[in-house]
Amino acid sequence: MITLTRRHLLGTTAAGLAAVARTAAADPAEVKIALLVPLSGAWGRFGVTMREGAELGVRDVNAQGGVKALGGAKLKLMVFDAGDSAEKAKEAAQRMVADQPDLVAASGAYLSTFTLAATEVTERAELPMLTLSYSDLITNRGFRYVFQTSSRGDDQANESIPALLKMAEQATGKRPQTVGIITDNTGASISFVKPLRDSNGEKFGLKIVVNETFTPPLADATQLIQKVRAARPDMLIMPVTVISDAKQLIEKMNEFGIGRGRLPTICSGIAVADFDMQKNMNPALLDGLMTVVANWDAKGEDQIQAKFKAETHEPWMTQNGISTYGDMWIIKAALEKAGKADRHAVADALRTLDITDGPAMFFPGHRIEFDSKGLRENAGLVIVQWQKGTPITVYPPELAVAAPIWPKH
């Protein structure tokens, strides 16, 4: 017979309470993650879509049991406005890491210029940051806590330009020989045109006949489009990141008789494929316009697209919505692997992830694996084209929901 003394009982109770405390510490009720995106200024529209994707992702993760390795802990999303400049994005990142020291991971910051500034801060804080930004500089700085889910702008150009030239040849029987470039000076846009400019077009068998760079927002597109009309390139590469700039350039092309599909025009990034383009200009002017992006609504994603549209009332999900939605699931997968709500453990888990299901299904290539620099392996790209008032995926074939149409001018 065992006699329980008061001392033994108290000791047992204390040990039990300590065990409970350790379990609670290991398995928190909620895990804080952050979203740092522009919610005001010229790029605010894109940040809103990212927030919508992140919020839906967090709701879905939590509704499906939270982080099981942490006793079903729920994700808690902390949202920060990156503003309309690199300086403001950096200041927002500083507030984020100072005000929320228990964050385990973050996603953001949309524009490459903002991401480059913000990740200087998150890297010092050793906070893992997922980003859909395109600039090749993001993962070429030797950082350990940056994870780029999108293919870089230069990689997108190296893959998409040959594909576009093949589209042209199949549609018209001849290959484009000359190209014009009009680009803004943001990091992603410069990264996209870099392979063309570095070889003066020779790498792709093209001659550059217009080569212009502007600072957004654009005051007047007249001189830029006059140069294009005078040079008469076979195709135009036009990376822009501000909706108002894209609108002005496209309308000016129509005014000068080279719009409405007359001149094959290829952009980079999602500005020209946002709903605000359709809402604020004649949609007929957009027909045939293409843009190269890292992600988009694609074949096989019908269920999540329908849910996003129903809950947000957005007409399509866009790269920003689906990539940021996927980021929430990537962070969840890293937490499951890490087994604890600790930013260093989460970073280690991200470095060693290799998954082809779950969050991988929301990204081209359907695989989440990062190289030693933090760049997602074989990230791929999507070419989107405006057809009958809607931007739809036309490349690669396995993700396409329609065949591309090459303008015959």
C-alpha positions in Angstrom: 0.0 0.0 0.0 1.3 3.4 -1.0 0.7 6.3 1.4 0.5 9.7 -0.3 2.0 12.3 1.9 1.2 16.0 1.5 4.7 16.6 0.3 4.4 13.8 -2.2 1.1 15.1 -3.4 2.3 18.6 -3.8 5.4 17.4 -5.5 3.4 15.3 -7.9 1.0 18.2 -8.6 4.0 20.6 -9.2 5.5 18.1 -11.6 2.2 17.7 -13.5 1.8 21.5 -13.7 5.3 21.8 -15.1 4.6 19.2 -17.7 1.5 21.0 -18.7 3.4 24.2 -18.9 6.1 22.6 -21.1 3.4 21.2 -23.4 1.7 24.6 -23.6 5.0 26.2 -24.5 5.7 23.6 -27.1 2.2 23.7 -28.5 1.0 27.3 -28.5 -2.7 28.0 -29.1 -1.7 30.2 -32.0 1.3 30.9 -34.2 1.9 34.4 -35.5 2.9 34.9 -39.2 3.1 38.2 -41.1 2.1 39.6 -44.4 4.0 42.7 -45.5 2.5 44.2 -48.7 1.6 47.6 -50.2 -2.0 48.5 -49.1 -1.8 52.1 -50.0 -0.4 54.1 -52.9 0.1 53.1 -56.6 0.7 49.4 -55.8 -2.1 49.1 -53.1 -4.4 47.2 -55.3 -2.0 44.3 -55.6 -1.4 44.2 -51.9 -5.2 43.9 -51.3 -5.3 40.8 -53.5 -2.3 39.3 -51.6 -4.1 40.0 -48.3 -7.2 38.3 -49.6 -5.2 35.2 -50.6 -3.3 35.1 -47.3 -6.5 35.5 -45.2 -8.2 32.7 -47.1 -5.1 30.5 -46.7 -5.0 31.1 -43.0 -8.8 30.3 -42.7 -8.4 27.1 -44.6 -5.3 26.0 -42.6 -7.1 26.6 -39.4 -10.4 25.0 -40.5 -8.5 21.9 -41.5 -7.0 21.4 -38.0 -4.3 24.0 -37.8 -0.7 22.8 -37.2 -1.1 19.2 -36.1 2.5 19.0 -34.9 1.8 21.8 -32.5 -1.4 20.3 -31.1 -3.6 22.0 -33.7 -2.3 25.5 -33.1 -4.0 28.1 -35.3 -2.2 30.5 -37.6 -2.7 34.2 -36.7 -2.0 36.6 -39.6 -0.5 40.0 -38.8 -0.8 42.4 -41.7 1.6 45.4 -42.3 1.3 48.1 -45.0 4.5 48.4 -47.1 3.3 51.7 -48.5 4.4 53.2 -51.8 8.2 53.3 -51.6 11.2 51.2 -50.7 11.8 53.4 -47.7 8.3 52.9 -46.4 8.6 49.2 -47.0 11.8 49.1 -45.0 10.3 51.1 -42.2 7.2 48.8 -42.1 9.5 45.8 -41.9 11.4 47.4 -39.0 8.0 48.0 -37.2 7.0 44.4 -37.9 10.0 42.7 -36.4 10.1 45.2 -33.4 6.4 45.0 -32.6 6.0 41.3 -33.2 9.1 39.5 -31.8 7.3 36.1 -31.7 6.7 36.0 -35.5 7.9 32.7 -37.0 7.7 33.6 -40.7 6.5 36.3 -43.1 5.3 36.7 -46.7 5.6 39.8 -49.0 6.4 42.4 -50.2 5.1 42.3 -53.8 7.2 44.8 -55.7 10.9 43.6 -56.0 12.2 47.0 -55.0 10.1 46.8 -51.8 11.2 43.2 -51.2 14.9 44.1 -51.6 14.5 46.8 -48.9 12.3 44.8 -46.5 14.4 41.7 -46.6 17.5 43.6 -45.4 15.5 44.0 -42.2 14.0 40.5 -42.0 17.4 38.9 -42.7 19.0 40.7 -39.7 16.1 39.5 -37.6 16.6 36.0 -38.9 12.9 35.9 -39.8 12.2 33.6 -42.8 10.5 35.6 -45.6 8.6 34.1 -48.6 8.3 36.3 -51.6 6.7 36.2 -55.1 8.9 39.1 -56.3 11.0 38.5 -59.5 14.3 40.3 -59.2 17.4 38.2 -59.5 19.0 40.3 -56.8 16.7 38.9 -54.1 18.4 35.5 -53.9 21.8 36.6 -55.1 22.9 38.4 -51.9 23.9 35.4 -49.8 20.9 35.7 -47.5 19.8 32.7 -45.5 16.3 33.7 -44.6 14.8 34.7 -47.9 12.8 32.2 -50.0 11.7 33.2 -53.5 8.8 31.1 -54.7 8.6 32.7 -58.1 11.1 32.2 -61.0 13.3 35.3 -61.4 12.7 37.9 -64.0 15.7 36.9 -66.1 14.8 33.2 -66.0 11.3 34.1 -67.0 12.7 36.0 -70.0 15.0 33.2 -71.0 12.1 30.7 -71.0 9.3 32.9 -72.3 10.9 34.7 -75.2 11.8 31.5 -77.2 8.3 30.2 -76.4 6.8 33.4 -77.7 8.9 33.4 -80.8 7.7 29.8 -81.5 4.1 30.9 -81.0 4.6 33.7 -83.6 6.2 31.4 -86.1 3.4 28.8 -85.7 0.7 31.4 -86.1 2.2 33.5 -88.9 4.8 31.3 -90.6 7.6 33.7 -89.9 9.7 34.5 -86.9 10.0 38.0 -85.4 13.3 39.7 -86.3 13.0 43.0 -84.4 11.9 43.9 -80.9 11.1 47.1 -79.0 11.6 47.5 -75.2 9.7 49.9 -73.0 10.1 49.2 -69.3 9.8 50.9 -66.0 12.8 51.0 -63.7 11.5 48.7 -61.0 13.6 45.7 -60.0 11.5 43.0 -61.6 11.1 44.8 -64.9 14.8 45.5 -65.2 15.5 41.8 -64.4 13.1 40.7 -67.1 14.7 42.8 -69.9 18.2 42.1 -68.8 18.8 39.0 -71.0 17.7 40.9 -74.1 19.7 44.0 -73.3 22.9 42.1 -72.2 23.1 40.5 -75.6 21.6 43.4 -77.5 18.9 40.9 -78.6 21.4 38.5 -80.3 20.8 35.7 -77.8 17.3 35.4 -79.1 18.0 36.3 -82.7 16.3 39.6 -82.4 17.4 43.2 -83.1 16.5 45.8 -80.6 15.1 48.9 -82.4 13.5 50.7 -79.4 15.1 50.6 -75.9 13.5 52.9 -73.4 13.2 53.0 -69.5 10.9 55.3 -67.5 10.3 55.9 -63.8 6.7 55.2 -62.6 4.3 56.8 -62.5 4.5 57.8 -66.1 3.6 61.4 -66.8 3.0 61.1 -70.6 3.4 58.0 -72.8 3.3 60.0 -76.1 7.1 60.1 -76.9 7.6 56.5 -75.9 4.9 55.2 -78.2 5.9 57.6 -81.0 9.3 55.9 -81.0 7.7 52.5 -81.2 5.5 53.6 -84.1 8.5 55.0 -86.0 10.7 51.9 -85.5 7.9 49.4 -86.3 9.2 46.4 -84.3 7.8 42.9 -85.0 7.0 42.7 -81.3 7.1 44.9 -78.2 8.4 43.8 -74.7 6.7 46.2 -72.2 7.2 45.3 -68.5 5.2 47.7 -66.3 4.2 47.5 -62.6 1.6 50.3 -62.2 -1.9 49.9 -63.6 -2.2 53.6 -64.6 1.1 53.3 -66.6 -0.1 50.2 -68.4 -3.5 51.9 -69.2 -1.8 55.0 -70.5 0.6 53.1 -72.7 -2.1 50.8 -74.2 -4.4 53.7 -74.9 -1.7 55.7 -76.5 -0.8 52.7 -78.7 -4.4 52.5 -79.9 -4.4 56.3 -80.5 -1.3 55.9 -82.7 -2.7 52.9 -84.7 -0.6 50.2 -83.2 -3.0 48.9 -80.5 -5.9 46.5 -80.5 -3.7 43.5 -81.3 -1.9 45.2 -84.3 1.5 45.0 -82.6 2.2 41.8 -80.6 2.8 43.2 -77.1 4.2 41.2 -74.2 4.4 42.5 -70.7 5.9 41.1 -67.5 4.0 41.0 -64.1 0.4 41.2 -63.2 -0.4 45.0 -63.6 -1.8 44.6 -67.1 -3.9 41.5 -66.0 -5.5 43.0 -63.0 -9.3 43.6 -62.9 -8.8 47.3 -62.5 -7.5 47.3 -66.1 -10.8 46.0 -67.4 -12.7 48.2 -65.1 -11.0 51.5 -66.0 -10.5 51.2 -69.8 -12.1 49.8 -72.9 -11.6 46.1 -72.5 -11.4 45.7 -76.3 -8.0 47.5 -76.2 -6.7 44.7 -74.1 -7.6 41.8 -76.4 -4.5 39.8 -77.5 -2.2 41.5 -74.9 0.1 39.0 -73.2 2.0 39.1 -69.9 4.6 36.8 -68.4 4.0 36.0 -64.7 5.2 33.5 -62.1 1.7 32.1 -61.3 -1.9 32.5 -62.4 -5.3 30.8 -62.4 -4.5 27.5 -64.2 -5.9 24.2 -65.1 -6.7 22.0 -62.1 -7.2 24.9 -59.7 -11.0 25.2 -60.2 -12.0 24.5 -56.6 -9.7 27.1 -54.9 -10.4 29.7 -57.7 -14.2 29.3 -57.2 -13.8 29.6 -53.4 -11.6 32.7 -53.7 -14.1 34.4 -56.1 -17.0 33.6 -53.9 -15.4 34.9 -50.7 -13.7 38.0 -52.1 -16.0 38.9 -55.1 -12.9 39.2 -57.2 -13.4 38.1 -60.9 -10.2 36.0 -60.9 -7.5 35.0 -58.4 -4.3 36.4 -60.1 -0.8 35.5 -59.2 -0.9 37.5 -56.0 -3.9 35.7 -54.6 -2.9 32.2 -55.4 0.8 32.5 -54.5 0.1 34.2 -51.2 -2.6 31.6 -50.5 0.0 28.9 -51.2 2.6 30.7 -49.0 0.3 30.1 -45.9 0.3 26.4 -46.7 4.1 26.4 -47.2 4.6 28.0 -43.8 2.2 25.4 -42.3 4.2 22.6 -43.9 7.4 24.1 -42.5 5.9 24.3 -39.0 4.8 20.6 -39.2 8.3 19.6 -40.2 9.9 21.9 -37.6 7.7 20.7 -34.8 7.9 24.0 -32.9 6.9 27.6 -33.3 10.4 28.9 -33.7 11.6 31.1 -36.6 15.0 29.3 -36.9 13.4 25.9 -36.9 11.0 27.1 -39.5 13.8 28.4 -41.7 15.7 25.1 -41.4 12.5 23.3 -42.4 12.0 25.5 -45.4 15.6 24.9 -46.5 14.9 21.1 -46.6 11.3 21.0 -47.8 10.7 18.8 -50.9 7.0 18.3 -51.5 5.0 17.6 -54.6 1.5 17.8 -53.1 -0.4 20.1 -50.8 0.9 23.7 -51.3 2.9 22.5 -54.3 -0.3 22.3 -56.3 -0.7 26.1 -56.2 2.5 26.8 -58.0 3.8 26.0 -61.6 6.0 23.0 -61.5 4.0 21.5 -58.6 7.1 21.1 -56.4 8.3 23.1 -53.4 12.0 22.8 -53.0 14.5 25.6 -52.4 18.1 25.7 -53.5 21.0 26.9 -51.4 20.2 30.5 -52.3 16.5 30.2 -51.3 15.2 30.1 -54.9 12.5 27.6 -55.6 13.9 24.9 -57.9 12.4 24.8 -61.4 9.8 27.4 -60.5 8.6 27.9 -64.1 6.3 30.6 -65.4 2.9 31.2 -66.9 2.0 33.3 -70.0 -1.4 35.0 -69.6 -3.3 36.5 -72.5 -6.4 38.7 -72.7 -9.1 36.9 -74.6 -12.7 38.1 -74.8 -12.3 40.4 -71.8 -10.5 37.9 -69.5 -6.8 37.2 -68.8 -6.3 33.5 -69.1 -3.4 31.0 -69.0 -2.1 30.1 -72.5 1.3 28.7 -71.6 2.7 26.2 -70.6 0.4 23.7 -72.3 -0.1 21.6 -69.1 -1.6 24.6 -67.3 -3.2 26.3 -70.2 -7.0 26.8 -70.3 -6.9 28.1 -73.9 -4.6 28.2 -76.9 -2.6 31.4 -77.4 -3.6 33.8 -80.2 -0.7 35.6 -81.9 -1.7 39.0 -83.4 -1.2 39.2 -87.1 -0.2 42.7 -88.0 
